[in-house]
Amino acid sequence: MNALLEAVSVDAEHGRPLLDAATREVFGHAPEQTVDDLNAAIAAAAAAQPAWAALGHEERSRLMRAIADDIDEHAEELGEIITHEQGKVAGAGEAHGAAHFLRGAADTVLEPQRLDDRSELHYMPLGVVASIGPWNFPVMIGVWHIAPALRMGNTVVIKPSEYTPLSVLALVEIFRRHLPEGVVTAVSGGREVGAALASHPDVAKIVFTGSTPTGRRIVESSSNNLARLTLELGGNDAGIVLPGTDVSQVAEKLFWGAFMNTGQVCAALKRLYVHDSVYDELVEALAGIAETAPIGSGHVKTNRLGPVQNPSQFDIVSRLVDDARARGARIVTGGEPATELGPLFYRPTIIADVEDGAAIVDEEQFGPVLPVVRYSDVEDAVRRANGTDQGLGASVWGPDEEAAKEIALRLEAGTVWINQHGGVDPSTPFGGVKASGYGLEFGVEGLKAMAATKVIRR
Ligand code: NAD
């Protein structure tokens, strides 16, 4: 029996059924909360904020570490809910990751800064922070939003994705066991609740992770309350594989850079530009990994790939692959649903002999598909990698890290990895450029993003 699931799931009469991502069978019911519930949550958050701020950094950090320990202790239960909702293999891994980032925010030091002999810069709480999240890492991203906000003395109202509310409600249930009423509240509702949260006059800051179109709407909403924004939006990360790369050294890392969480990662590798001299060998190696990677229910821990989370994302993946096929691209492996595993499984797909201009290269697939584009001139690869309005991550792969770094400096992205893709850590700032958003999360920069500056001058 999963006590956390029992604590947050409501009875069928009063809730919206949620389907296990792999089986599409009902596993729980989410409360359907309204804008009235949201308004009550924001009022409670505003009332709780001064006392929470007055506790000071040390006590807040202590509470955050205690919550992190509690998340680790309940990682299996929380992970089971994550796997039901999201489909990922071993959801407990996401829960432990969330605990790690929570401790990271508790341990990061942000001191007031002496500017000169007359002036100092202090970092003050903002007030009520609104968090609006996606469905691909509901718990991890929930903590990415909540942790720095709490640490800086703000209170939080979080609106989970309507696809993954129960895992976030379960996360917040753990937080609430340690915190005064109103410090963190989850409101499970649809887009209208998200829109009301983003435009609420008592919200001082919105941290949003989701798609670029919704990000644009949130910018519009924030013209009402002038809330500050951190926007972590979509990505279409390019990787560039340079001549001289040892395929046997990089193929696994490249594959999982693209297919981790079944490709449903904001900063997954989504287009791979490979030099002609290693192209055929690398395409073959990637296809080999795709064909042998264990795929199935995320509840079976030996699997590595799971289902696509929801039908509309599944349709996007299918449409992009079908379009590539119709244009004459080569489907090296995959290219079709794996319906024998469940309604939303799609075979990991490697597409070769495809060019920019094809939708699978130009658009974000957010699923288990990787287009591999051939190039012969590195300048051309850099130009193509930069030829999109997205700019979340990118990577450069090659034997000479200094040469790779020269190219990394020219790629338009918030993070450029060398000989790896997608790794994040609690002390390294992360955020996008261009239409992938603005503002930074993690580390000292992440704390600053949750604070108002105040200069004291004598
Ligand atoms: P989405 O934009 O559809 O939804 C995200 C959230 O916004 C949901 O909670 C939704 O209810 C809410 N929402 C919808 N309309 C709203 C409105 N008008 N006002 C306020 N809130 C509203 O995104 P998604 O499909 O859940 O997530 C997938 C996308 O998120 C992908 O594009 C992916 O790249 C991106 N993503 C980015 C990052 C990052 O760090 N940059 C991380 C994860 C996912």
Residues whose N, C-alpha, C, O or C-beta is under 5 A from the ligand:
A	BS01	NAD	I132 G133 P134 W135 K159 P160 S161 E162 G190 R191 G194 A195 A198 T209 G210 S211 T212 T214 R217 E232 L233 G234 G235 C266 S436
